[in-house]
Amino acid sequence: MFMTHLECSLTGERYDSDRLQNLSKAGKPLMARYDLDAVAARLTREELASRPAGMWKWRELLPLPDGAEPVSLGEPETPLIPLDRVGLRQGARPPIVKDEGRLPTGSFKARGMAAAVSMAKHFGVERIALPTNGNAGAALAAYAARAGMTSLVICPAETPDINIRETAAYGAEVIVADGQIDECGRIVGEGGAQGRWFDCSTLKEPYRLEGKKVMGLELAEQFGWELPDVIFYPTGGGTGLIGMWKGFDELEKIGLIGAKRPRMVAVQAVGCAPMVRAWEQGEEFAERWEGAATMATGIRVPKAVGDFLILRAVRESGGAAIAVEEEAIMEAVDDAARFDGMLLCPEGGAVLAAWRQALERGLVGKDERAVLFNCANGNKYPLADRARRMRLGEMDAASL
């Protein structure tokens, strides 16, 4: 086993990794730490190239002990797809989408849940729970079913109906409640503290982060071990952004990449932008956003437990935090579909809209290599009905 211990992300205090853990004593996320010298001896570029593609080729940088079987639904390496015509219309180098919608349950949440549920099973968890705005709940329910666990998911009433039905289809107990995701999380936390279930909320256990960081590990290999200039990431709880930043550091320490880092851009919606406000005001922590509202439900997170880690990664990278309007999100989704045949989820639309805004503001150059994360399959979201309806008896080819 290459993981050596857990560490408080705020204080650096060390914690045992041989038992279940949630937050540190300081109430902050715990980070998995590894024997990176031992990892470096095993995980070479040549060794990685010889392994089948997918999440578990990075086993030495994941927390599951040697000999323990992962709970897996076949997590693939997700592709990089340039938006050629969108880029041409902006007069810029085409942005490259990393399409996380190809993963099990149709979203990047599968990566985190594969790692978290694998570790929970390793520690004998029988019931697991979290709050969700949609995709995390579906992923937890699927991986819990795979592991033989029961699951409880609490979601706000504004959660897309398809996500609610999908989560229930995997056998989870699904509760739809008034309020925002952080309020649902309070109930999950109370039950976890009482021993009713294991709390798998975003960054309130250490291992979803480790699964999500594989996005960055894959990206490094896909780019020939030289990272892109800038990454635009849809930011609610921010697990993936934090995880990738951690993963880049680990890759450098084991000799797979150099010191170059991409600028990290945290993307939020104007109707829920606590990170943007904190970044603009130079704050270390983000105040709760009241009255959160956006169609991009995955980034509708009023208060994130990892706020200081998101802001730290953005600042250390020389990046930015950008908020986009709802109209810009809708336009971006439409444009990517019509011009490049790629159906983004609303959060992916927010990221494309942020790239466009960054071009206009001079935050990113037209020749820079930009990666946009599309976090889920666009087919999971409501789409406009633009079909014509005609009676067959009144139709001929000339009328079409």
DRENDO-1510 file (C-alpha; in Angstrom, 1 decimal, always signed):
<recs>
REC; n; res; u; v; w
REC; 1; MET; +0.0; +0.0; +0.0 .
REC; 2; PHE; +1.4; +3.4; -1.0 .
REC; 3; MET; -0.8; +5.6; +1.0 .
REC; 4; THR; +0.9; +6.4; +4.3 .
REC; 5; HIS; -1.5; +8.7; +6.2 .
REC; 6; LEU; -4.1; +11.4; +6.1 .
REC; 7; GLU; -3.4; +15.1; +6.7 .
REC; 8; CYS; -5.6; +18.0; +7.7 .
REC; 9; SER; -5.6; +20.4; +4.8 .
REC; 10; LEU; -5.6; +23.4; +7.0 .
REC; 11; THR; -3.4; +22.6; +10.0 .
REC; 12; GLY; -1.2; +19.7; +8.6 .
REC; 13; GLU; -2.1; +17.5; +11.5 .
REC; 14; ARG; -1.6; +13.8; +10.8 .
REC; 15; TYR; -4.4; +11.2; +10.9 .
REC; 16; ASP; -4.4; +7.4; +10.6 .
REC; 17; SER; -5.5; +6.1; +7.2 .
REC; 18; ASP; -6.3; +2.6; +8.5 .
REC; 19; ARG; -9.8; +3.4; +9.6 .
REC; 20; LEU; -12.8; +5.5; +8.5 .
REC; 21; GLN; -12.4; +9.2; +8.7 .
REC; 22; ASN; -14.5; +12.2; +7.9 .
REC; 23; LEU; -13.3; +15.8; +8.6 .
REC; 24; SER; -10.3; +16.7; +10.8 .
REC; 25; LYS; -10.6; +18.1; +14.3 .
REC; 26; ALA; -10.4; +21.6; +12.7 .
REC; 27; GLY; -13.5; +20.7; +10.7 .
REC; 28; LYS; -11.6; +20.7; +7.4 .
REC; 29; PRO; -11.0; +18.1; +4.6 .
REC; 30; LEU; -8.4; +15.4; +5.1 .
REC; 31; MET; -5.8; +14.7; +2.3 .
REC; 32; ALA; -4.4; +11.3; +1.5 .
REC; 33; ARG; -0.6; +11.3; +1.5 .
REC; 34; TYR; +1.6; +8.7; -0.3 .
REC; 35; ASP; +5.1; +7.3; -0.2 .
REC; 36; LEU; +6.0; +9.1; -3.4 .
REC; 37; ASP; +9.5; +7.7; -3.6 .
REC; 38; ALA; +8.0; +4.2; -3.7 .
REC; 39; VAL; +5.4; +5.3; -6.2 .
REC; 40; ALA; +8.2; +6.8; -8.4 .
REC; 41; ALA; +10.0; +3.5; -8.5 .
REC; 42; ARG; +6.9; +1.7; -9.8 .
REC; 43; LEU; +4.9; +4.3; -11.8 .
REC; 44; THR; +7.0; +5.2; -14.8 .
REC; 45; ARG; +5.8; +6.6; -18.2 .
REC; 46; GLU; +6.7; +3.3; -19.8 .
REC; 47; GLU; +4.8; +1.3; -17.1 .
REC; 48; LEU; +1.7; +3.5; -17.5 .
REC; 49; ALA; +1.8; +3.2; -21.3 .
REC; 50; SER; +1.8; -0.6; -21.0 .
REC; 51; ARG; -1.4; -0.7; -18.8 .
REC; 52; PRO; -5.0; -0.7; -20.0 .
REC; 53; ALA; -6.5; +2.8; -20.1 .
REC; 54; GLY; -8.8; +3.7; -17.3 .
REC; 55; MET; -9.0; +5.0; -13.8 .
REC; 56; TRP; -7.3; +2.1; -12.0 .
REC; 57; LYS; -4.1; +2.2; -14.1 .
REC; 58; TRP; -3.1; +4.9; -11.5 .
REC; 59; ARG; -3.5; +2.4; -8.6 .
REC; 60; GLU; -0.2; +3.5; -6.9 .
REC; 61; LEU; -1.6; +7.1; -6.5 .
REC; 62; LEU; -5.0; +5.8; -5.3 .
REC; 63; PRO; -5.8; +4.9; -1.7 .
REC; 64; LEU; -7.1; +1.3; -2.0 .
REC; 65; PRO; -4.6; -1.2; -0.4 .
REC; 66; ASP; -2.8; -3.8; -2.5 .
REC; 67; GLY; -5.0; -6.9; -3.0 .
REC; 68; ALA; -8.3; -5.1; -2.3 .
REC; 69; GLU; -10.6; -5.2; -5.3 .
REC; 70; PRO; -12.0; -1.9; -6.4 .
REC; 71; VAL; -15.7; -1.3; -6.7 .
REC; 72; SER; -15.8; -0.6; -10.4 .
REC; 73; LEU; -18.3; +0.0; -13.2 .
REC; 74; GLY; -15.5; +0.2; -15.8 .
REC; 75; GLU; -14.3; +3.8; -15.5 .
REC; 76; PRO; -12.7; +4.6; -18.8 .
REC; 77; GLU; -10.2; +7.3; -19.8 .
REC; 78; THR; -12.3; +10.1; -21.1 .
REC; 79; PRO; -11.5; +11.7; -24.5 .
REC; 80; LEU; -10.3; +15.2; -25.4 .
REC; 81; ILE; -12.4; +16.8; -28.1 .
REC; 82; PRO; -11.6; +20.1; -29.7 .
REC; 83; LEU; -14.4; +22.5; -30.4 .
REC; 84; ASP; -13.1; +23.5; -33.9 .
REC; 85; ARG; -15.9; +25.6; -35.2 .
REC; 86; VAL; -16.6; +27.3; -31.9 .
REC; 87; GLY; -12.9; +28.2; -31.7 .
REC; 88; LEU; -12.9; +29.5; -35.3 .
REC; 89; ARG; -15.9; +31.7; -34.6 .
REC; 90; GLN; -14.0; +33.2; -31.7 .
REC; 91; GLY; -10.9; +33.7; -33.8 .
REC; 92; ALA; -9.0; +31.5; -31.3 .
REC; 93; ARG; -7.3; +28.2; -30.9 .
REC; 94; PRO; -10.1; +25.7; -30.5 .
REC; 95; PRO; -10.7; +24.9; -26.8 .
REC; 96; ILE; -10.4; +21.2; -25.9 .
REC; 97; VAL; -13.2; +19.6; -24.0 .
REC; 98; LYS; -12.4; +16.7; -21.6 .
REC; 99; ASP; -15.7; +14.9; -21.8 .
REC; 100; GLU; -16.5; +13.4; -18.5 .
REC; 101; GLY; -20.0; +12.4; -19.6 .
REC; 102; ARG; -18.5; +9.2; -21.0 .
REC; 103; LEU; -18.1; +7.8; -17.4 .
REC; 104; PRO; -20.6; +5.4; -15.7 .
REC; 105; THR; -23.8; +7.1; -14.6 .
REC; 106; GLY; -22.9; +9.8; -17.2 .
REC; 107; SER; -20.8; +12.2; -15.1 .
REC; 108; PHE; -17.5; +12.8; -13.5 .
REC; 109; LYS; -19.0; +11.9; -10.1 .
REC; 110; ALA; -18.3; +8.3; -11.0 .
REC; 111; ARG; -14.6; +8.8; -10.5 .
REC; 112; GLY; -14.9; +10.1; -6.9 .
REC; 113; MET; -17.5; +7.5; -6.0 .
REC; 114; ALA; -15.5; +4.6; -7.3 .
REC; 115; ALA; -12.7; +5.5; -4.9 .
REC; 116; ALA; -14.9; +6.5; -2.0 .
REC; 117; VAL; -17.1; +3.5; -2.1 .
REC; 118; SER; -14.2; +1.2; -2.7 .
REC; 119; MET; -12.6; +2.4; +0.5 .
REC; 120; ALA; -15.9; +2.4; +2.4 .
REC; 121; LYS; -16.4; -1.3; +1.4 .
REC; 122; HIS; -12.8; -2.0; +2.5 .
REC; 123; PHE; -13.7; -0.6; +6.0 .
REC; 124; GLY; -16.9; -2.6; +6.2 .
REC; 125; VAL; -19.5; +0.2; +5.6 .
REC; 126; GLU; -23.0; -1.1; +5.1 .
REC; 127; ARG; -25.0; +2.1; +4.7 .
REC; 128; ILE; -23.7; +5.3; +3.0 .
REC; 129; ALA; -25.3; +8.7; +2.4 .
REC; 130; LEU; -24.9; +12.1; +0.9 .
REC; 131; PRO; -26.7; +15.3; -0.2 .
REC; 132; THR; -26.8; +16.0; -3.9 .
REC; 133; ASN; -27.9; +18.4; -6.6 .
REC; 134; GLY; -28.2; +15.4; -9.0 .
REC; 135; ASN; -25.2; +13.5; -10.4 .
REC; 136; ALA; -23.4; +12.7; -7.2 .
REC; 137; GLY; -26.5; +11.0; -5.9 .
REC; 138; ALA; -26.8; +8.8; -8.9 .
REC; 139; ALA; -23.2; +7.8; -8.8 .
REC; 140; LEU; -23.3; +7.0; -5.1 .
REC; 141; ALA; -26.4; +4.9; -5.6 .
REC; 142; ALA; -24.9; +3.0; -8.5 .
REC; 143; TYR; -21.6; +2.2; -6.8 .
REC; 144; ALA; -23.3; +1.4; -3.5 .
REC; 145; ALA; -25.4; -1.1; -5.3 .
REC; 146; ARG; -22.3; -2.6; -6.9 .
REC; 147; ALA; -20.7; -2.9; -3.5 .
REC; 148; GLY; -23.8; -4.4; -1.8 .
REC; 149; MET; -24.4; -1.4; +0.4 .
REC; 150; THR; -27.6; +0.5; +1.0 .
REC; 151; SER; -27.6; +4.2; +0.3 .
REC; 152; LEU; -29.5; +7.3; +1.3 .
REC; 153; VAL; -29.6; +10.5; -0.9 .
REC; 154; ILE; -31.2; +13.8; +0.1 .
REC; 155; CYS; -31.6; +16.4; -2.6 .
REC; 156; PRO; -33.1; +19.9; -3.0 .
REC; 157; ALA; -36.5; +20.1; -4.7 .
REC; 158; GLU; -34.9; +21.9; -7.7 .
REC; 159; THR; -32.8; +18.8; -8.5 .
REC; 160; PRO; -33.5; +17.7; -12.1 .
REC; 161; ASP; -36.2; +15.0; -12.2 .
REC; 162; ILE; -34.1; +12.6; -14.3 .
REC; 163; ASN; -31.4; +12.6; -11.6 .
REC; 164; ILE; -33.9; +11.8; -8.9 .
REC; 165; ARG; -35.4; +9.0; -10.9 .
REC; 166; GLU; -32.0; +7.6; -11.9 .
REC; 167; THR; -30.8; +7.6; -8.3 .
REC; 168; ALA; -33.9; +5.8; -7.1 .
REC; 169; ALA; -33.5; +3.3; -10.0 .
REC; 170; TYR; -30.2; +2.1; -8.5 .
REC; 171; GLY; -32.1; +1.3; -5.2 .
REC; 172; ALA; -31.2; +4.3; -3.1 .
REC; 173; GLU; -33.6; +5.8; -0.6 .
REC; 174; VAL; -34.2; +9.2; -2.1 .
REC; 175; ILE; -35.5; +12.1; -0.1 .
REC; 176; VAL; -36.5; +15.4; -1.9 .
REC; 177; ALA; -36.4; +18.3; +0.5 .
REC; 178; ASP; -36.9; +22.1; +0.6 .
REC; 179; GLY; -33.7; +24.1; +0.8 .
REC; 180; GLN; -30.2; +24.1; -0.7 .
REC; 181; ILE; -27.7; +21.3; -0.8 .
REC; 182; ASP; -25.7; +22.5; +2.2 .
REC; 183; GLU; -28.9; +22.4; +4.2 .
REC; 184; CYS; -29.5; +18.8; +3.0 .
REC; 185; GLY; -25.9; +18.1; +4.0 .
REC; 186; ARG; -26.6; +19.1; +7.6 .
REC; 187; ILE; -29.1; +16.3; +8.0 .
REC; 188; VAL; -26.6; +13.8; +6.4 .
REC; 189; GLY; -23.9; +15.0; +8.8 .
REC; 190; GLU; -26.2; +14.6; +11.8 .
REC; 191; GLY; -27.0; +11.0; +10.9 .
REC; 192; GLY; -23.4; +10.3; +10.2 .
REC; 193; ALA; -22.4; +11.6; +13.6 .
REC; 194; GLN; -25.0; +9.3; +15.2 .
REC; 195; GLY; -23.7; +6.3; +13.4 .
REC; 196; ARG; -26.8; +5.8; +11.2 .
REC; 197; TRP; -24.7; +5.8; +8.0 .
REC; 198; PHE; -21.4; +6.9; +6.7 .
REC; 199; ASP; -21.3; +10.5; +5.5 .
REC; 200; CYS; -19.9; +10.6; +1.9 .
REC; 201; SER; -20.5; +14.3; +1.3 .
REC; 202; THR; -18.2; +16.4; -0.8 .
REC; 203; LEU; -14.8; +16.7; +0.9 .
REC; 204; LYS; -16.2; +15.4; +4.2 .
REC; 205; GLU; -14.4; +12.1; +3.6 .
REC; 206; PRO; -10.9; +11.9; +2.0 .
REC; 207; TYR; -11.3; +9.6; -1.0 .
REC; 208; ARG; -13.7; +11.2; -3.4 .
REC; 209; LEU; -11.0; +13.7; -3.9 .
REC; 210; GLU; -8.5; +11.0; -4.8 .
REC; 211; GLY; -10.8; +9.6; -7.5 .
REC; 212; LYS; -11.5; +13.0; -9.0 .
REC; 213; LYS; -7.7; +13.8; -9.2 .
REC; 214; VAL; -7.4; +11.1; -11.9 .
REC; 215; MET; -8.9; +13.7; -14.3 .
REC; 216; GLY; -5.6; +15.6; -13.9 .
REC; 217; LEU; -3.4; +12.5; -14.1 .
REC; 218; GLU; -5.1; +11.5; -17.3 .
REC; 219; LEU; -4.8; +15.0; -18.7 .
REC; 220; ALA; -1.1; +15.0; -18.2 .
REC; 221; GLU; -0.6; +11.8; -20.0 .
REC; 222; GLN; -2.9; +12.7; -22.8 .
REC; 223; PHE; -1.0; +16.0; -23.4 .
REC; 224; GLY; +2.4; +14.2; -23.6 .
REC; 225; TRP; +3.4; +15.0; -20.0 .
REC; 226; GLU; +3.2; +18.8; -20.6 .
REC; 227; LEU; +0.1; +20.4; -19.1 .
REC; 228; PRO; -2.2; +22.8; -21.0 .
REC; 229; ASP; -2.0; +26.6; -20.4 .
REC; 230; VAL; -5.3; +27.0; -18.7 .
REC; 231; ILE; -8.1; +24.7; -17.3 .
REC; 232; PHE; -11.7; +25.9; -16.9 .
REC; 233; TYR; -13.5; +23.9; -14.3 .
REC; 234; PRO; -17.2; +24.1; -13.2 .
REC; 235; THR; -17.0; +24.8; -9.5 .
REC; 236; GLY; -19.6; +23.9; -6.9 .
REC; 237; GLY; -17.9; +21.8; -4.1 .
REC; 238; GLY; -14.7; +22.0; -6.1 .
REC; 239; THR; -13.4; +18.5; -5.5 .
REC; 240; GLY; -12.1; +18.0; -9.0 .
REC; 241; LEU; -10.3; +21.3; -9.1 .
REC; 242; ILE; -8.6; +20.7; -5.7 .
REC; 243; GLY; -7.9; +17.1; -6.7 .
REC; 244; MET; -6.2; +17.9; -10.0 .
REC; 245; TRP; -4.0; +20.6; -8.3 .
REC; 246; LYS; -3.0; +17.9; -5.8 .
REC; 247; GLY; -2.4; +15.4; -8.5 .
REC; 248; PHE; -0.2; +17.7; -10.5 .
REC; 249; ASP; +2.0; +18.1; -7.4 .
REC; 250; GLU; +2.3; +14.4; -7.0 .
REC; 251; LEU; +3.1; +13.9; -10.7 .
REC; 252; GLU; +6.0; +16.3; -10.4 .
REC; 253; LYS; +7.3; +14.7; -7.3 .
REC; 254; ILE; +7.5; +11.3; -8.9 .
REC; 255; GLY; +9.2; +12.7; -12.0 .
REC; 256; LEU; +6.4; +12.4; -14.6 .
REC; 257; ILE; +6.0; +16.1; -15.3 .
REC; 258; GLY; +7.9; +19.3; -14.7 .
REC; 259; ALA; +7.1; +22.4; -12.7 .
REC; 260; LYS; +4.8; +24.0; -15.3 .
REC; 261; ARG; +1.2; +24.3; -14.1 .
REC; 262; PRO; -2.0; +25.4; -15.9 .
REC; 263; ARG; -3.8; +28.4; -14.6 .
REC; 264; MET; -6.9; +27.1; -12.9 .
REC; 265; VAL; -10.2; +29.0; -13.6 .
REC; 266; ALA; -13.1; +28.3; -11.2 .
REC; 267; VAL; -16.3; +28.8; -13.1 .
REC; 268; GLN; -19.6; +29.6; -11.3 .
REC; 269; ALA; -23.0; +31.1; -12.3 .
REC; 270; VAL; -23.9; +34.7; -11.5 .
REC; 271; GLY; -26.8; +33.4; -9.4 .
REC; 272; CYS; -24.5; +31.4; -7.1 .
REC; 273; ALA; -20.9; +32.7; -7.1 .
REC; 274; PRO; -19.4; +32.5; -3.6 .
REC; 275; MET; -15.9; +31.6; -4.9 .
REC; 276; VAL; -15.9; +34.5; -7.4 .
REC; 277; ARG; -16.9; +37.0; -4.7 .
REC; 278; ALA; -14.3; +35.7; -2.3 .
REC; 279; TRP; -11.6; +35.7; -5.0 .
REC; 280; GLU; -12.4; +39.2; -6.1 .
REC; 281; GLN; -12.4; +40.4; -2.4 .
REC; 282; GLY; -9.1; +38.7; -1.6 .
REC; 283; GLU; -10.7; +36.5; +1.1 .
REC; 284; GLU; -9.3; +33.1; +2.2 .
REC; 285; PHE; -12.7; +31.7; +2.9 .
REC; 286; ALA; -16.0; +32.2; +1.1 .
REC; 287; GLU; -19.2; +33.4; +2.8 .
REC; 288; ARG; -22.4; +31.5; +2.1 .
REC; 289; TRP; -24.3; +32.7; -1.0 .
REC; 290; GLU; -27.9; +33.5; -0.1 .
REC; 291; GLY; -30.7; +32.8; -2.7 .
REC; 292; ALA; -28.6; +30.5; -4.9 .
REC; 293; ALA; -30.2; +30.0; -8.3 .
REC; 294; THR; -28.9; +28.7; -11.6 .
REC; 295; MET; -29.9; +26.1; -14.3 .
REC; 296; ALA; -26.5; +24.6; -13.9 .
REC; 297; THR; -27.5; +22.7; -10.7 .
REC; 298; GLY; -24.1; +21.0; -10.3 .
REC; 299; ILE; -22.6; +24.4; -9.4 .
REC; 300; ARG; -25.5; +25.6; -7.3 .
REC; 301; VAL; -23.5; +25.2; -4.0 .
REC; 302; PRO; -24.0; +28.1; -1.6 .
REC; 303; LYS; -21.2; +27.0; +0.8 .
REC; 304; ALA; -18.3; +24.7; +0.1 .
REC; 305; VAL; -16.3; +23.0; +2.9 .
REC; 306; GLY; -13.2; +23.2; +0.6 .
REC; 307; ASP; -13.6; +26.9; -0.2 .
REC; 308; PHE; -10.1; +27.8; +1.0 .
REC; 309; LEU; -8.6; +25.0; -1.1 .
REC; 310; ILE; -10.3; +26.1; -4.2 .
REC; 311; LEU; -9.2; +29.7; -3.7 .
REC; 312; ARG; -5.7; +28.5; -2.9 .
REC; 313; ALA; -5.4; +26.5; -6.1 .
REC; 314; VAL; -6.7; +29.4; -8.2 .
REC; 315; ARG; -4.3; +31.9; -6.7 .
REC; 316; GLU; -1.3; +29.7; -6.6 .
REC; 317; SER; -1.8; +28.9; -10.3 .
REC; 318; GLY; -2.3; +32.6; -11.3 .
REC; 319; GLY; -5.8; +31.7; -12.4 .
REC; 320; ALA; -9.2; +33.4; -11.8 .
REC; 321; ALA; -12.7; +32.8; -10.7 .
REC; 322; ILE; -15.4; +33.8; -13.3 .
REC; 323; ALA; -19.2; +34.0; -13.0 .
REC; 324; VAL; -21.4; +33.7; -16.1 .
REC; 325; GLU; -24.9; +34.7; -16.9 .
REC; 326; GLU; -27.7; +32.1; -17.5 .
REC; 327; GLU; -28.2; +33.4; -21.1 .
REC; 328; ALA; -24.5; +32.8; -21.8 .
REC; 329; ILE; -24.8; +29.3; -20.5 .
REC; 330; MET; -27.7; +28.5; -22.8 .
REC; 331; GLU; -26.0; +30.1; -25.8 .
REC; 332; ALA; -22.8; +28.1; -25.2 .
REC; 333; VAL; -24.7; +24.8; -24.9 .
REC; 334; ASP; -26.6; +25.6; -28.2 .
REC; 335; ASP; -23.4; +26.6; -30.0 .
REC; 336; ALA; -21.3; +23.6; -29.0 .
REC; 337; ALA; -24.1; +21.3; -30.2 .
REC; 338; ARG; -24.9; +23.1; -33.5 .
REC; 339; PHE; -21.4; +23.9; -34.6 .
REC; 340; ASP; -19.4; +21.0; -33.3 .
REC; 341; GLY; -21.9; +18.2; -32.6 .
REC; 342; MET; -21.1; +18.2; -28.9 .
REC; 343; LEU; -24.0; +18.3; -26.4 .
REC; 344; LEU; -22.6; +19.8; -23.2 .
REC; 345; CYS; -24.4; +19.7; -19.8 .
REC; 346; PRO; -25.3; +23.1; -18.4 .
REC; 347; GLU; -22.2; +23.2; -16.3 .
REC; 348; GLY; -20.2; +22.4; -19.4 .
REC; 349; GLY; -22.0; +25.3; -21.1 .
REC; 350; ALA; -21.0; +27.5; -18.1 .
REC; 351; VAL; -17.3; +26.6; -18.7 .
REC; 352; LEU; -17.5; +27.4; -22.4 .
REC; 353; ALA; -19.2; +30.7; -21.6 .
REC; 354; ALA; -16.4; +31.5; -19.1 .
REC; 355; TRP; -13.7; +30.7; -21.7 .
REC; 356; ARG; -15.4; +33.2; -24.1 .
REC; 357; GLN; -15.6; +35.8; -21.3 .
REC; 358; ALA; -11.9; +35.2; -20.4 .
REC; 359; LEU; -11.0; +35.8; -24.1 .
REC; 360; GLU; -12.9; +39.1; -24.1 .
REC; 361; ARG; -11.2; +40.2; -20.8 .
REC; 362; GLY; -7.7; +39.2; -21.9 .
REC; 363; LEU; -7.5; +36.5; -19.1 .
REC; 364; VAL; -6.6; +33.9; -21.7 .
REC; 365; GLY; -4.7; +34.3; -25.0 .
REC; 366; LYS; -6.2; +33.3; -28.4 .
REC; 367; ASP; -3.3; +31.0; -29.0 .
REC; 368; GLU; -3.3; +29.3; -25.6 .
REC; 369; ARG; -4.2; +25.7; -25.0 .
REC; 370; ALA; -7.4; +25.7; -23.0 .
REC; 371; VAL; -9.1; +22.7; -21.5 .
REC; 372; LEU; -12.8; +22.8; -20.6 .
REC; 373; PHE; -14.3; +20.2; -18.4 .
REC; 374; ASN; -17.7; +18.9; -19.4 .
REC; 375; CYS; -18.8; +17.2; -16.3 .
REC; 376; ALA; -21.8; +15.2; -17.5 .
REC; 377; ASN; -23.7; +13.9; -20.5 .
REC; 378; GLY; -25.9; +16.6; -21.9 .
REC; 379; ASN; -28.7; +14.1; -22.6 .
REC; 380; LYS; -29.4; +14.0; -18.8 .
REC; 381; TYR; -30.8; +17.5; -18.9 .
REC; 382; PRO; -34.0; +19.1; -20.3 .
REC; 383; LEU; -33.6; +20.2; -23.9 .
REC; 384; ALA; -35.7; +22.7; -25.9 .
REC; 385; ASP; -38.3; +21.2; -28.2 .
REC; 386; ARG; -37.5; +22.6; -31.6 .
REC; 387; ALA; -39.0; +19.9; -33.8 .
REC; 388; ARG; -41.6; +20.7; -36.5 .
REC; 389; ARG; -44.8; +18.6; -36.3 .
REC; 390; MET; -46.8; +17.8; -39.4 .
REC; 391; ARG; -49.4; +15.3; -40.5 .
REC; 392; LEU; -48.0; +12.6; -42.8 .
REC; 393; GLY; -50.9; +13.1; -45.2 .
REC; 394; GLU; -50.0; +16.7; -45.7 .
REC; 395; MET; -46.3; +16.1; -46.2 .
REC; 396; ASP; -44.1; +15.7; -49.3 .
REC; 397; ALA; -40.4; +16.2; -49.9 .
REC; 398; ALA; -41.0; +19.6; -51.4 .
REC; 399; SER; -42.5; +20.8; -48.1 .
REC; 400; LEU; -39.4; +20.0; -46.1 .
</recs>
